[in-house]
């Protein structure tokens, strides 16, 4: 292990080469935070010397050479020698350097390179991507909604739909723990913790075979696993809540036990009450609007090349206002053992259990349509996997995934038989609604899946991933095989061509709980093709086309009384075009998506099919950022986002005598919310010191249209007159947001 030249000094040596291993005569090497600049020798070597050592949090090294792209990397305090490999391209003279970042959250600027991954139609959101997303006010779900092909229910909702899929068709996993509802407060705010997330990966079109099956892809979140330094952490205060997170690594040289803790608590009720007091929102009785979460992880070494980790996750929220009374709770835990069995062999065992409950609990609060119910699911999972490297750079993954699913429901439950699952309805008490018996419902089943997947890197000019997932036990008791294939072809011109196809299956156990029999799982065939082009190392343009055909959808047979059939069909598809330009301190990005999705119930009177709740059509994101200051620590961001309004259904009032009214469905998904248009301004100042980084941010979000959370159809009229459906709006049209975060 190299050591520092002096007890208090810096002597960082480097060797520079190209991708063939030949020495490169670089022009200069730069340590950004202290602006220490030295030229390179004729042999492609440099030495950066200083009287003070590198900061504990590390610093940014930039190497520039004529005819090559700038090389940017983090160097830690225990680094004495580096080997730098340069790629052909245009140097920007180190202007792409951003700012200091301690270990807890690396906030490196995005690099304008074409996506070479196998995750077609997907996206990755990390701490840096979330920090640069204007209009998110600390909510990671809003950053997910800004990804191409991901849409929300409405502008004010934190729910997301991936590639037009229904809510239950996209899985959410946090470190192997399954979350059914990844939002708080019935969709007002997201449940993922942005201060703990290392990255969130959206697998939207051709998911890996190692991810549990669904017809709408998966959102896989990976939380932080201990400190990179001896002790890392953050304290986060904003208008919407407070959070504290910390991680410590015990033992010598950070090789011992790792502990990570995190808690969040919302100020959302006070935030909304302030706007309500100013008369800027609808007249809503804000009784309770609150949420929070807690996370804990402990990992300990169990021998050479192995570790055992215990993870606990708790989510809770409560909303009680106007005619809404809901509670959501989730508690999950996992135990994972990892073993590096050989130089290219990794084994892991994962055991997890998650309990999640949604309920309308008993309360003295009086509101129309008041009832009491609760439903929950217990899901166990035992996963064994092996990853084996072979050949020049190939990888094989195999695994067994099994466990029980226990569903429980009781109380005054609504019978879902009369409507397909993709119906988008206003908030209303319906004539068509029927309540099941006030009793308990139980539905249990076992799951057993096998998966195998191989990645072939540099197989000639092609990279290939081929895999399959086989379900032997599931809710529908029908064995199924789900193959998938993804191909990438990187060309010397900076062009990357990608394509893929996947067949997936998914059961509907939540409907089975309430009496819907399913003889075969729903399935989807998805295909995509995309092209990315790098432009001189300063810009990248990517285009993707995708399509999905669904069948065996579980639908109510409207010609019978309470029967279900696996005869529904659906189509979805669209185009994405994204671009990123970086010129020194200036950055601009743009994304346009077209998304259309329809589904059909052949037993309905209008069997031609219609749009689903995810049929959002056009979606556009345009933004610019400018980095100001000697260390590029002051960031100014302005963005515009707009989207077509998603469908909703028309309702007709039906008198019940006096001022009491119910509503009847005129047609399903025959209307649309107004299109959304929003401008966002984000200012952030990042002040790095030797021991911590302070991030002060200000956002101003202006809704120019489409800020409706839901359409609300009241159950009471005035003087015998029929009520009218009105937009229910929690957010004011102009929202300021302040945040202050200290990270170390």
C-alpha positions in Angstrom: 0.0 0.0 0.0 1.6 3.3 -1.0 1.9 5.9 1.7 2.0 9.7 1.8 5.3 11.3 1.2 5.0 13.5 4.3 3.1 13.3 7.5 1.0 16.4 6.6 1.6 16.7 2.9 0.3 15.5 -0.4 2.2 13.6 -3.1 -0.3 12.1 -5.6 1.4 10.4 -8.5 -0.4 9.3 -11.7 0.2 7.5 -15.0 -1.9 8.3 -18.1 -2.6 5.9 -20.9 -5.1 5.3 -23.7 -7.5 2.4 -24.0 -4.8 0.3 -25.7 -2.4 0.8 -22.8 -0.1 3.3 -24.6 1.2 6.3 -22.7 -0.5 9.6 -23.4 1.2 13.0 -23.0 -1.5 14.8 -21.1 -1.6 18.6 -20.9 -2.4 18.9 -17.3 -3.7 17.3 -14.1 -5.9 19.4 -11.8 -7.1 18.9 -8.2 -10.3 21.0 -8.4 -11.1 21.9 -4.8 -7.7 23.5 -4.3 -7.2 24.4 -8.0 -3.8 22.7 -7.9 -2.7 22.4 -11.6 0.5 20.7 -12.9 1.7 19.7 -16.4 2.3 16.1 -17.4 5.7 14.7 -18.4 6.6 13.4 -21.8 6.0 9.8 -20.5 2.4 10.6 -19.5 3.0 11.0 -15.8 2.3 13.7 -13.2 2.9 14.5 -9.6 0.5 16.7 -7.5 2.2 18.0 -4.4 0.9 20.2 -1.6 1.7 21.0 2.0 -1.7 19.9 3.1 -3.1 16.4 2.6 -6.3 15.5 0.7 -9.5 16.2 2.5 -11.1 13.3 4.5 -14.0 13.4 2.1 -11.8 13.1 -1.0 -11.3 15.5 -3.8 -11.8 15.7 -7.6 -9.0 14.9 -10.0 -9.3 16.0 -13.6 -6.8 15.0 -16.4 -7.0 16.7 -19.8 -5.2 15.9 -23.0 -5.6 17.1 -26.6 -7.7 14.7 -28.6 -9.1 13.0 -25.5 -12.1 13.4 -23.3 -11.5 14.9 -19.9 -11.0 12.2 -17.2 -12.8 13.0 -13.9 -12.6 10.9 -10.8 -12.7 11.1 -7.0 -9.5 10.4 -5.1 -9.7 9.5 -1.4 -7.3 10.5 1.4 -5.6 7.1 1.3 -4.8 7.3 -2.4 -1.2 7.9 -3.4 -1.1 6.5 -7.0 -3.7 6.5 -9.8 -3.8 5.0 -13.2 -5.8 7.1 -15.7 -7.2 5.7 -19.0 -8.4 8.4 -21.5 -11.0 7.9 -24.2 -10.8 9.6 -27.6 -12.9 12.8 -27.9 -12.9 16.5 -27.2 -11.4 18.0 -24.1 -13.4 20.7 -22.4 -10.5 22.0 -20.4 -11.8 20.7 -17.1 -14.9 22.9 -17.3 -17.1 19.9 -16.5 -15.8 19.8 -13.0 -18.5 20.5 -10.5 -18.0 20.8 -6.8 -16.8 19.0 -3.7 -18.7 16.0 -2.5 -18.1 14.1 0.8 -18.5 10.4 1.1 -22.2 10.3 2.1 -23.6 11.8 -1.1 -21.5 12.0 -4.3 -23.0 14.6 -6.5 -21.0 14.1 -9.7 -22.3 15.8 -12.8 -23.9 13.6 -15.4 -21.6 12.6 -18.3 -23.0 13.0 -21.9 -22.5 9.3 -22.9 -25.0 7.0 -24.6 -26.6 4.4 -22.4 -24.8 1.0 -23.0 -26.8 -0.9 -20.4 -29.2 -3.8 -21.0 -32.0 -2.0 -19.1 -33.9 -0.7 -22.2 -36.6 1.8 -21.4 -35.2 2.2 -17.9 -33.5 5.0 -16.0 -31.3 5.4 -12.9 -31.9 8.1 -10.3 -29.1 8.6 -7.8 -28.4 11.4 -5.2 -26.9 13.7 -7.9 -29.9 13.2 -10.3 -32.4 13.8 -7.5 -30.5 16.9 -6.4 -30.6 18.5 -9.8 -34.4 17.8 -10.4 -36.3 21.0 -10.0 -39.9 20.7 -8.7 -39.2 17.7 -6.5 -39.2 19.6 -3.1 -37.4 16.7 -1.5 -39.6 13.9 -2.9 -37.8 11.2 -4.8 -40.9 10.0 -6.5 -41.1 13.3 -8.3 -37.6 12.6 -9.7 -38.8 9.2 -10.9 -41.7 10.9 -12.6 -39.3 13.1 -14.6 -37.7 10.0 -16.2 -38.8 9.2 -19.8 -41.8 6.9 -20.0 -42.7 7.4 -16.3 -45.9 9.4 -15.6 -48.0 10.3 -12.6 -51.7 10.0 -11.9 -52.0 13.8 -11.8 -49.7 16.7 -11.4 -50.3 16.8 -7.6 -49.8 13.0 -7.1 -46.6 11.3 -6.2 -47.8 8.0 -7.7 -45.9 6.9 -10.8 -46.8 4.6 -13.7 -44.0 3.0 -15.7 -44.6 2.7 -19.4 -48.4 3.0 -19.0 -48.7 0.1 -16.6 -51.3 0.0 -13.9 -50.2 0.7 -10.3 -50.1 -2.9 -9.2 -48.2 -3.9 -12.3 -44.9 -2.2 -11.3 -43.0 -3.7 -8.4 -41.2 -1.6 -5.8 -38.2 -3.2 -4.0 -36.0 -1.7 -1.3 -33.0 -3.9 -0.7 -35.1 -7.0 -1.4 -38.1 -5.9 0.7 -41.3 -5.6 -1.4 -43.4 -2.5 -1.0 -47.0 -2.6 -2.3 -47.7 1.1 -2.1 -44.6 3.3 -2.5 -46.4 6.5 -1.5 -47.6 8.2 1.7 -51.0 9.7 2.3 -52.8 7.9 -0.5 -50.4 9.3 -3.1 -49.6 12.8 -2.0 -46.0 12.1 -1.1 -43.4 9.4 -2.0 -42.3 6.8 0.5 -38.7 6.3 -0.7 -36.1 8.1 1.4 -33.9 10.4 -0.8 -31.2 10.8 1.9 -30.6 7.1 2.1 -30.9 6.1 -1.5 -27.7 5.1 -3.3 -29.6 4.7 -6.5 -33.1 3.8 -7.8 -33.2 1.8 -11.0 -36.3 1.7 -13.2 -36.5 -1.5 -15.2 -39.3 -0.6 -17.6 -39.2 -2.7 -20.8 -36.7 -5.6 -20.6 -36.1 -6.3 -16.9 -33.4 -8.6 -15.6 -34.5 -12.2 -14.9 -33.2 -11.7 -11.4 -36.1 -9.2 -10.6 -39.5 -10.7 -9.6 -42.0 -10.8 -12.4 -44.5 -8.2 -13.3 -46.1 -6.8 -16.4 -45.0 -3.2 -15.7 -41.4 -3.6 -14.8 -39.8 -2.8 -11.5 -38.4 0.1 -9.4 -35.5 -1.3 -7.5 -34.1 1.0 -4.7 -30.7 0.4 -3.1 -30.1 2.1 0.2 -26.8 3.0 1.7 -24.9 0.2 3.4 -22.7 1.7 6.1 -20.2 4.6 6.0 -17.5 5.0 3.3 -15.5 6.9 6.0 -15.5 6.1 9.7 -18.7 8.2 10.2 -21.0 9.7 7.6 -24.3 11.3 8.0 -26.8 14.1 7.2 -29.3 16.3 8.8 -32.0 17.6 6.5 -34.5 20.3 7.3 -37.1 21.7 4.9 -40.6 23.2 4.7 -42.0 19.6 4.4 -40.2 17.7 7.1 -37.0 16.9 9.1 -34.7 13.9 8.7 -31.5 12.6 10.2 -29.3 9.9 8.9 -26.0 8.4 10.0 -23.7 5.6 9.3 -20.6 4.3 11.1 -18.0 1.7 10.3 -16.3 0.0 13.3 -13.1 -1.9 13.4 -9.7 -1.3 11.8 -9.5 0.3 8.4 -13.3 0.2 8.1 -13.5 -3.6 7.8 -15.7 -4.3 10.9 -19.4 -3.9 11.6 -21.3 -1.3 9.6 -24.3 0.5 11.1 -26.8 2.7 9.1 -29.8 4.5 10.7 -32.3 6.9 9.2 -35.5 8.6 10.3 -38.0 11.0 8.6 -40.9 13.0 10.0 -43.1 15.3 7.9 -44.2 18.9 8.5 -46.7 18.5 5.6 -49.7 19.3 7.8 -48.3 22.6 8.9 -47.1 23.4 5.3 -50.6 22.8 3.8 -52.3 24.5 6.8 -50.3 27.7 6.1 -51.5 27.8 2.5 -55.1 27.0 3.6 -55.0 29.9 6.1 -54.0 32.2 3.3 -56.9 31.0 1.2 -54.7 29.6 -1.5 -56.1 26.0 -1.5 -59.6 24.4 -1.5 -61.6 24.7 1.7 -60.5 21.3 3.1 -60.7 20.3 6.8 -57.1 19.5 7.5 -57.4 17.3 10.6 -54.4 15.0 10.1 -51.9 14.9 7.2 -48.7 13.2 8.5 -46.1 10.6 7.6 -42.8 9.2 8.6 -40.3 6.4 8.1 -37.4 4.7 9.9 -34.6 2.5 8.5 -31.9 0.5 10.2 -29.2 -1.8 8.9 -26.3 -3.7 10.6 -23.8 -5.7 8.6 -21.0 -7.7 10.2 -18.1 -9.7 8.7 -18.6 -13.4 9.0 -15.3 -14.6 7.7 -13.0 -14.1 4.8 -14.9 -12.5 1.9 -18.3 -12.8 3.6 -20.7 -10.5 5.4 -24.1 -10.8 7.1 -26.6 -7.9 7.0 -29.8 -7.3 8.9 -32.2 -4.6 7.5 -35.4 -3.1 9.0 -37.7 -0.7 7.3 -40.8 1.0 8.7 -43.3 3.3 6.9 -46.4 5.0 8.4 -48.8 7.7 7.4 -52.3 8.9 8.4 -54.6 11.2 6.4 -57.9 12.5 7.9 -59.5 15.4 6.0 -62.7 16.4 4.4 -64.2 12.9 3.3 -60.8 11.1 3.4 -59.9 8.8 6.3 -57.0 6.4 5.5 -54.0 4.8 7.2 -51.0 3.1 5.7 -48.4 1.1 7.6 -45.5 -1.1 6.5 -42.9 -3.1 8.4 -40.3 -5.2 6.6 -37.0 -6.9 7.4 -34.4 -8.8 5.6 -31.3 -10.9 6.4 -28.7 -11.2 3.7 -25.5 -13.2 3.6 -22.9 -12.5 0.9 -19.9 -14.7 0.1 -17.0 -14.0 -2.3 -16.4 -17.7 -2.9 -13.7 -17.2 -5.6 -12.1 -14.5 -7.7 -15.1 -14.5 -10.0 -17.7 -16.3 -7.9 -20.3 -14.6 -5.6 -23.0 -16.3 -3.6 -25.8 -14.8 -1.6 -28.7 -15.8 0.6 -31.6 -13.5 1.3 -34.5 -14.0 3.6 -37.1 -11.3 4.0 -40.6 -10.7 5.4 -42.8 -7.7 4.8 -46.2 -6.7 6.3 -48.2 -3.9 4.8 -51.6 -2.6 5.7 -54.1 -0.1 4.2 -57.1 0.7 6.3 -60.0 3.1 6.9 -59.9 2.9 10.7 -62.6 3.8 13.2 -62.8 7.5 14.0 -65.2 10.1 15.5 -64.6 12.2 12.3 -67.9 12.3 10.4 -67.9 12.2 6.6 -70.1 10.9 3.7 -69.7 7.2 2.9 -68.1 6.5 6.2 -67.1 2.8 6.7 -64.5 0.8 8.5 -62.2 -1.7 6.8 -58.6 -2.9 6.6 -56.6 -5.1 4.2 -53.0 -6.3 4.5 -50.5 -8.7 3.1 -47.7 -10.7 4.6 -45.0 -11.7 2.1 -42.1 -13.9 2.8 -39.2 -14.4 0.5 -36.2 -16.8 0.5 -33.7 -16.1 -2.3 -30.5 -18.0 -3.2 -28.4 -16.7 -6.0 -25.0 -17.4 -7.6 -23.1 -15.0 -9.9 -20.2 -16.6 -11.8 -17.8 -14.9 -14.2 -16.5 -16.9 -17.1 -14.7 -16.3 -20.4 -13.1 -12.9 -21.1 -15.8 -10.8 -19.3 -19.0 -12.9 -19.2 -21.3 -13.4 -16.3 -23.8 -16.1 -15.4 -26.5 -15.7 -12.8 -28.8 -18.4 -11.4 -31.1 -18.4 -8.5 -34.1 -19.8 -6.6 -36.8 -17.4 -5.3 -39.6 -18.8 -3.1 -41.9 -17.8 -0.3 -45.5 -17.6 1.1 -48.0 -14.8 0.5 -50.7 -14.3 3.1 -53.5 -11.9 2.4 -56.0 -10.7 5.0 -59.0 -8.3 4.7 -61.9 -7.5 7.0 -64.7 -4.9 7.4 -66.9 -3.2 4.9 -65.1 -3.9 1.7 -66.1 -2.6 -1.7 -66.8 -5.3 -4.3 -64.6 -4.5 -7.3 -66.6 -6.8 -9.7 -68.5 -4.1 -11.6 -65.4 -2.3 -13.0 -62.2 -3.2 -14.7 -59.0 -2.5 -12.7 -57.9 0.2 -15.1 -61.0 2.4 -14.5 -60.0 5.9 -13.3 -62.8 7.3 -11.2 -63.4 10.6 -9.3 -63.7 10.5 -5.6 -67.4 9.7 -5.2 -70.0 7.5 -3.6 -71.3 5.3 -6.4 -74.7 3.8 -7.0 -73.0 0.8 -8.5 -70.9 0.2 -5.4 -71.6 -2.9 -3.4 -70.2 -3.8 -0.1 -69.1 -7.3 0.6 -70.2 -9.0 3.9 -68.7 -7.4 7.0 -66.4 -10.3 7.7 -62.9 -11.6 7.3 -61.4 -12.6 3.9 -58.3 -14.8 3.7 -56.3 -15.9 0.6 -52.9 -17.6 0.8 -50.6 -19.0 -1.8 -47.0 -20.0 -2.3 -44.5 -18.7 -4.9 -41.6 -20.7 -6.3 -39.5 -19.2 -9.2 -36.2 -20.2 -10.8 -34.2 -17.8 -12.9 -31.1 -18.0 -15.1 -29.4 -15.2 -16.9 -26.1 -14.8 -18.9 -24.4 -11.6 -20.0 -21.9 -11.9 -22.8 -19.6 -8.8 -23.0 -17.7 -8.0 -26.1 -19.1 -11.0 -28.0 -17.5 -9.7 -31.2 -19.1 -6.2 -31.7 -22.2 -7.2 -29.7 -23.0 -7.4 -26.0 -25.8 -9.8 -25.2 -28.0 -10.6 -22.2 -30.3 -13.6 -22.4 -32.3 -15.0 -19.5 -35.6 -16.6 -18.4 -37.6 -16.9 -15.2 -39.8 -19.9 -14.6 -42.6 -19.9 -12.1 -43.5 -23.3 -10.7 -45.9 -22.0 -8.0 -48.0 -18.8 -8.0 -51.4 -17.4 -7.3 -53.0 -18.8 -10.4 -51.4 -22.3 -10.0 -50.4 -22.2 -13.7 -46.7 -22.8 -14.4 -45.2 -20.3 -16.7 -41.9 -19.5 -18.5 -40.8 -15.8 -19.0 -37.8 -15.4 -21.4 -36.2 -12.1 -22.2 -33.4 -11.0 -24.5 -31.4 -7.7 -24.7 -28.7 -6.7 -27.1 -26.4 -3.7 -27.3 -24.0 -2.8 -30.1 -21.5 0.0 -29.3 -20.0 1.4 -32.6 -16.7 3.2 -33.0 -18.6 6.3 -34.2 -20.0 6.9 -30.6 -23.3 5.3 -31.7 -25.0 2.7 -29.5 -27.8 0.5 -30.9 -29.9 -1.4 -28.4 -32.8 -3.8 -28.7 -34.7 -6.3 -26.6 -37.8 -8.4 -26.1 -39.4 -9.9 -23.0 -42.4 -12.1 -22.2 -43.6 -11.5 -18.6 -46.5 -12.9 -16.5 -48.3 -11.6 -13.4 -51.1 -12.8 -11.2 -53.8 -10.7 -9.5 -53.8 -12.1 -5.9 -55.5 -8.9 -4.6 -58.6 -9.6 -6.7 -58.4 -13.3 -5.8 -58.7 -12.3 -2.1 -62.1 -10.7 -2.9 -63.5 -13.7 -4.9 -62.1 -13.3 -8.5 -60.9 -16.7 -9.7 -58.0 -16.7 -12.1 -57.2 -19.8 -14.2 -54.1 -18.3 -15.9 -51.8 -15.3 -15.2 -52.0 -12.1 -17.1 -49.1 -11.7 -19.5 -47.3 -9.1 -21.6 -45.0 -9.2 -24.6 -42.8 -6.1 -24.7 -40.2 -5.1 -27.4 -38.1 -2.1 -27.9 -35.3 -0.7 -30.0 -33.2 2.4 -29.4 -30.3 4.4 -30.7 -27.9 6.7 -28.8 -25.4 9.0 -30.4 -22.5 10.8 -28.6 -21.6 14.1 -30.2 -18.0 15.2 -29.6 -18.0 14.4 -25.9 -20.2 17.4 -25.1 -23.7 16.1 -26.0 -25.7 12.9 -26.4 -29.0 12.2 -28.2 -31.0 9.0 -27.6 -34.2 7.8 -29.2 -36.2 4.7 -28.1 -39.4 3.1 -29.5 -41.2 0.4 -27.5 -44.5 -1.5 -27.7 -46.4 -3.9 -25.4 -49.2 -6.3 -26.0 -51.2 -7.8 -23.1 -53.7 -10.6 -22.9 -55.3 -12.9 -20.3 -56.2 -9.8 -18.3 -58.7 -10.5 -15.5 -61.9 -8.6 -16.2 -65.5 -8.8 -14.8 -67.9 -10.6 -17.0 -70.7 -8.0 -17.2 -73.1 -10.5 -18.7 -73.2 -12.5 -15.4 -73.5 -11.6 -11.8 -70.1 -11.5 -10.1 -68.1 -13.7 -12.5 -64.6 -13.0 -13.8 -62.9 -14.0 -17.0 -59.2 -14.0 -18.1 -60.2 -12.6 -21.5 -59.1 -8.9 -21.4 -56.5 -7.6 -23.8 -54.4 -4.4 -24.0 -51.9 -2.5 -26.1 -49.3 0.1 -25.1 -46.5 1.8 -26.8 -44.6 5.0 -27.4 -41.4 6.9 -28.3 -38.8 8.7 -26.2 -36.3 11.3 -27.3 -33.8 12.6 -24.8 -30.8 14.9 -25.1 -28.1 16.3 -22.9 -25.6 19.1 -23.7 -22.7 20.2 -21.5 -20.6 23.2 -22.4 -18.3 24.2 -19.6 -20.4 25.5 -16.7 -23.7 25.4 -18.8 -25.9 22.3 -19.1 -29.2 21.8 -20.9 -31.3 18.7 -21.1 -34.6 17.9 -22.9 -36.9 14.8 -23.0 -40.0 14.2 -25.0 -42.2 11.1 -24.6 -45.3 9.9 -26.4 -47.2 7.2 -24.5 -50.5 5.6 -25.4 -52.2 2.6 -23.7 -55.6 1.0 -24.1 -57.3 -2.1 -22.7 -60.4 -4.0 -23.7 -63.0 -6.0 -21.8 -64.8 -8.2 -24.4 -67.9 -8.6 -22.2 -68.5 -4.9 -21.9 -71.2 -3.2 -24.0 -68.5 -1.1 -25.7 -66.0 -3.9 -26.3 -63.7 -1.8 -28.6 -61.5 -0.8 -25.7 -60.5 2.5 -24.3 -57.6 4.4 -22.7 -56.4 3.4 -19.2 -55.4 5.7 -16.3 -51.8 5.5 -17.6 -52.6 6.9 -21.1 -50.9 10.2 -20.6 -49.8 10.8 -24.3 -47.3 13.7 -24.5 -44.8 14.4 -21.8 -42.0 17.0 -22.1 -39.2 18.0 -19.8 -36.8 20.9 -20.6 -34.2 22.4 -18.3 -31.0 24.2 -18.0 -28.4 24.5 -15.2 -25.5 26.9 -14.7 -22.7 26.4 -12.3 -21.3 29.6 -10.8 -18.4 30.4 -8.6 -14.7 29.3 -8.4 -15.6 25.8 -7.3 -18.9 25.7 -9.3 -20.7 25.4 -6.0 -23.6 27.7 -6.8 -26.2 26.1 -9.1 -29.0 27.9 -10.9 -31.6 25.6 -12.5 -34.7 26.5 -14.5 -37.0 23.9 -16.0 -40.3 23.4 -17.7 -42.4 20.3 -17.6 -45.7 19.6 -19.3 -47.9 16.6 -19.9 -51.3 15.6 -21.3 -53.9 15.0 -18.7 -54.6 11.4 -17.8 -58.1 10.0 -18.3 -61.0 10.1 -15.8 -64.6 8.9 -15.9 -67.8 10.9 -16.2 -70.4 10.6 -13.4 -74.1 11.5 -13.2 -75.8 12.5 -9.9 -78.7 10.3 -8.7 -81.0 11.8 -6.1 -81.5 9.8 -2.9 -84.1 12.3 -1.5 -83.5 15.7 0.0 -79.9 16.8 -0.2 -78.5 13.3 -0.4 -77.0 12.2 -3.7 -75.1 9.2 -5.1 -73.3 9.1 -8.4 -73.6 6.8 -11.4 -70.9 6.0 -13.9 -71.7 7.4 -17.3 -68.7 6.0 -19.1 -65.2 4.7 -18.1 -62.2 6.9 -18.8 -64.1 9.1 -21.3 -62.8 12.4 -20.0 -59.4 13.8 -19.2 -57.8 16.0 -16.6 -56.4 19.3 -17.9 -52.9 19.3 -19.3 -50.2 20.1 -16.8 -47.7 23.0 -17.3 -45.2 23.9 -14.7 -42.2 26.2 -14.3 -39.5 25.4 -11.7 -36.7 27.5 -10.4 -34.0 26.0 -8.2 -31.2 27.8 -6.5 -28.7 25.8 -4.5 -25.5 26.8 -2.8 -23.1 24.0 -1.8 -20.5 25.0 0.8 -17.8 22.4 1.2 -15.5 22.4 4.2 -13.0 19.9 5.4 -15.5 18.2 7.7 -19.0 18.6 6.1 -20.9 20.1 3.2 -23.8 22.5 3.7 -26.4 22.6 1.0 -28.9 25.5 1.1 -31.6 25.3 -1.6 -34.6 27.4 -2.6 -37.3 26.3 -5.1 -40.2 28.1 -6.6 -42.7 26.0 -8.4 -45.4 27.6 -10.5 -48.3 25.6 -11.9 -49.7 27.1 -15.1 -52.4 24.4 -15.4 -53.4 20.9 -14.3 -52.6 21.1 -10.6 -55.7 19.0 -9.7 -55.1 16.1 -7.2 -58.4 14.5 -8.0 -62.0 15.2 -9.1 -64.3 15.3 -6.1 -68.0 14.6 -6.4 -69.8 15.4 -3.1 -72.6 13.4 -1.7 -74.7 16.3 -0.6 -76.4 19.1 -2.5 -78.0 22.4 -1.5 -81.7 23.0 -1.4 -82.4 19.8 -3.4 -80.1 20.9 -6.2 -77.7 18.3 -7.6 -74.0 18.8 -6.6 -71.3 19.1 -9.3 -67.9 17.4 -9.5 -65.1 19.8 -8.7 -61.4 19.8 -8.8 -59.9 18.9 -5.4 -56.6 20.8 -5.0 -54.2 20.5 -2.1 -51.3 22.5 -3.7 -51.5 26.2 -4.3 -50.5 27.4 -7.8 -47.3 29.0 -6.6 -45.2 27.1 -4.0 -42.0 28.2 -2.3 -39.8 25.6 -0.8 -36.7 26.0 1.4 -34.2 23.3 2.3 -31.1 23.2 4.5 -29.0 20.0 4.6 -25.7 19.3 6.3 -23.8 16.2 5.0 -20.5 14.8 6.3 
